């Protein structure tokens, strides 16, 4: 089974991303920064007072279009305005999408806000936006072993990625979700854009659940990211013996984040 995780960057590199998704041959895809704008397609622009970025209006639908047989699960963390090329404003949902292959039985779903609660913004906030985690349980039909995949998009703080009390609460809430959803025989994978440094206490909290990080201090950013701190995305597993291959993919560049690819 192949599991892949990447922050999709709102589809800013949609051509590259949508070509890579089916080519990745991932059985489970975990995507952060996924957009959904009901009734709107094509390109929009997002602004939060610090950044102005091109985004796909409905990245969720774009992804479904190239992975028509995958089962798609989308969770919204917050919602706010975007503008099309005529300047018209539209209400966009922002969140996480997990896609599971057509041949995988999905036997459990759960989610939790790890920071804040769902918020409708009249204008996007610069900081302290809500964050959510999404869990999907399936069964590896080859071995019969249940597999629990939990993805998260961690709190973004303009002051940096160092530990804060809010990030500690986020770690505890993420751990609570893992405890709630995992079964006694599950192989657990936790992945996503954590927005943390490699020495964060979050990894101690998750280690108490038997989870080991495979990324460490490796660079998880692409050339599209200009800031010097290159740590953001992580992937943890509950059973190192189950890992057949792990890659932090430098190419192709489908986002400002590198994709994480795990074969189990």
C-alpha positions in Angstrom: 0.0 0.0 0.0 1.3 3.5 -0.9 0.4 6.6 1.2 1.3 10.1 -0.1 0.9 13.4 1.7 1.4 16.9 0.3 0.2 20.4 1.1 -1.5 21.2 -2.2 -1.0 25.0 -1.8 -4.5 25.7 -3.0 -3.6 24.3 -6.4 -1.3 27.2 -7.2 0.7 24.7 -9.3 -2.4 22.9 -10.5 -1.0 21.6 -13.8 2.0 19.9 -12.1 -0.1 18.7 -9.2 -2.9 17.2 -11.2 -0.5 15.4 -13.5 1.4 14.0 -10.5 -1.6 12.7 -8.5 -2.5 9.8 -10.7 1.2 9.2 -11.6 2.0 8.8 -7.9 0.1 5.5 -7.8 -0.9 6.3 -4.2 -3.6 4.2 -2.7 -4.3 6.9 -0.1 -3.6 10.5 -0.7 -3.6 13.1 2.0 -3.9 16.7 0.8 -3.8 19.9 2.8 -4.9 23.3 1.7 -7.7 22.0 -0.5 -10.3 24.5 -1.7 -14.0 24.2 -2.4 -16.1 27.1 -3.9 -19.6 25.9 -4.7 -20.7 26.8 -8.2 -17.3 28.2 -9.2 -14.5 26.7 -11.3 -11.2 27.9 -12.6 -8.9 30.4 -10.9 -9.5 32.7 -7.9 -7.2 34.9 -5.8 -6.8 34.6 -2.0 -5.5 37.4 0.2 -5.0 37.6 3.9 -3.3 41.0 4.4 0.2 39.4 4.1 0.0 37.2 1.0 -1.9 37.3 -2.2 -2.0 33.9 -3.9 -3.6 32.3 -7.0 -5.8 29.4 -6.0 -8.1 27.0 -7.8 -11.7 27.7 -7.0 -12.5 24.1 -6.5 -9.4 22.1 -6.1 -11.4 19.3 -4.6 -13.3 18.9 -7.9 -10.1 19.2 -9.9 -8.6 16.3 -7.9 -11.7 14.2 -8.3 -11.5 14.8 -12.0 -8.0 13.1 -12.3 -8.8 10.4 -9.7 -12.4 9.6 -10.6 -12.4 6.2 -8.9 -10.9 7.2 -5.6 -13.2 7.8 -2.6 -12.9 11.4 -1.6 -13.4 12.8 2.0 -13.2 16.5 2.6 -13.3 18.4 5.8 -13.6 22.2 6.1 -11.6 24.1 8.7 -12.7 27.6 7.8 -14.3 29.7 5.0 -13.6 33.1 3.6 -13.7 35.3 0.4 -11.8 34.8 -2.8 -12.1 36.8 -6.0 -12.4 35.6 -9.6 -10.7 37.4 -12.6 -13.6 39.8 -12.8 -13.2 40.9 -9.2 -16.4 39.2 -8.1 -16.2 37.8 -4.5 -17.1 34.1 -3.7 -17.2 32.2 -0.5 -14.5 29.5 -0.4 -14.2 26.5 2.0 -10.7 25.6 3.0 -9.6 22.3 4.5 -8.3 18.7 4.1 -9.0 16.0 1.6 -8.2 12.3 1.9 -8.6 10.1 -1.1 -8.7 6.3 -0.8 -8.4 4.0 -3.8 -11.5 2.3 -5.2 -10.4 -1.1 -4.1 -9.9 -0.1 -0.4 -12.7 -0.7 2.1 -13.1 2.4 4.2 -14.1 1.1 7.6 -13.9 4.2 9.7 -13.9 8.0 9.5 -13.3 10.6 12.2 -12.1 14.2 12.5 -11.4 16.8 15.1 -10.4 20.5 15.3 -6.9 20.6 16.7 -7.0 24.4 17.0 -10.0 26.6 17.3 -13.4 25.9 15.7 -14.9 26.4 12.2 -15.0 30.1 11.4 -16.7 32.1 8.6 -14.4 35.0 7.9 -15.6 38.3 6.3 -11.9 38.7 5.5 -9.3 36.0 5.9 -7.3 36.3 9.2 -3.6 36.6 9.1 -3.1 34.3 12.1 -4.8 32.0 14.5 -7.0 30.3 11.9 -8.7 27.0 12.8 -7.0 23.8 12.1 -8.4 20.3 11.6 -7.3 16.7 11.5 -8.9 13.9 9.4 -8.7 10.2 10.1 -9.5 7.4 7.6 -9.3 3.7 8.5 -9.0 1.0 5.9 -7.8 -2.6 5.6 -4.8 -3.9 3.7 -6.5 -6.7 1.7 -3.1 -8.4 1.2 -2.4 -8.8 4.9 -5.8 -8.2 6.4 -4.2 -5.6 8.7 -6.2 -2.5 9.5 -4.5 0.8 8.5 -5.4 4.1 10.2 -4.2 7.2 8.3 -4.5 10.5 10.1 -3.6 13.8 8.4 -3.3 17.3 9.9 -2.6 20.8 8.9 -1.0 22.5 11.8 -1.4 26.0 13.1 0.4 28.7 11.2 2.0 31.4 13.3 3.6 34.5 11.6 6.1 34.6 14.5 7.5 31.2 13.4 7.3 27.5 13.9 8.6 27.3 17.5 6.6 25.6 20.2 3.8 27.6 21.9 1.0 26.7 24.4 -1.4 26.7 21.4 0.8 24.2 19.6 1.0 22.0 22.7 -2.9 22.0 22.9 -2.9 21.1 19.2 -0.6 18.1 19.8 -2.8 16.9 22.7 -6.0 17.1 20.5 -4.3 15.3 17.7 -3.2 12.6 20.0 -6.7 12.3 21.4 -8.0 11.7 17.8 -5.5 9.0 17.2 -6.4 7.3 20.4 -10.1 7.5 19.6 -9.9 6.1 16.1 -7.1 3.5 16.1 -7.8 -0.2 16.7 -5.6 -2.5 18.7 -4.1 -4.1 15.5 -3.9 -0.9 13.4 -0.9 0.2 11.6 -1.1 4.0 12.3 0.3 6.7 9.9 0.1 10.4 11.0 1.1 12.9 8.3 0.7 16.4 7.0 1.9 19.9 7.2 2.6 20.3 10.9 4.1 23.8 10.6 6.7 22.8 13.3 10.4 22.5 13.9 11.9 19.0 14.1 12.5 19.3 17.9 8.9 20.2 18.7 7.4 18.7 21.8 4.6 17.5 19.5 6.8 14.6 18.5 7.2 13.6 22.2 3.5 13.6 22.6 3.1 11.4 19.5 6.0 9.2 20.6 3.9 8.3 23.7 1.5 6.7 21.3 4.2 4.6 19.8 4.6 6.8 16.7 8.1 7.4 15.1 8.8 10.3 12.8 10.5 9.4 9.5 11.4 13.0 8.3 13.5 14.5 11.1 15.4 17.6 10.0 15.2 16.9 6.3 14.2 19.6 3.9 10.5 19.3 3.0 10.2 22.5 0.9 10.6 23.1 -2.9 12.2 26.0 -4.8 8.9 27.8 -4.7 9.4 28.5 -0.9 11.7 31.4 -0.3 12.1 31.5 3.4 15.2 30.0 5.1 13.5 27.5 7.5 12.8 24.5 5.4 10.9 22.3 7.9 7.1 21.9 7.7 5.8 18.4 6.7 6.2 15.2 8.6 5.1 11.6 8.5 5.0 9.2 11.5 4.3 5.5 11.7 3.5 3.1 14.6 5.5 0.1 13.2 8.9 0.7 11.6 9.0 -2.9 10.5 6.1 -2.3 8.2 7.9 0.5 6.2 9.1 -0.8 2.8 10.1 2.6 1.4 9.9 6.3 2.4 10.7 9.2 0.1 10.7 13.0 0.5 10.1 13.8 -3.2 12.2 16.7 -4.5 10.7 16.3 -8.0 8.4 16.9 -9.5 7.6 20.2 -7.8 3.8 20.2 -7.3 3.6 22.8 -4.5 5.9 24.8 -2.3 6.0 21.6 -0.2 7.7 18.3 -1.2 5.4 15.3 -1.2 6.0 12.5 1.3 5.6 9.0 -0.1 5.4 5.9 2.1 5.2 2.3 0.9 4.0 -0.2 3.6 
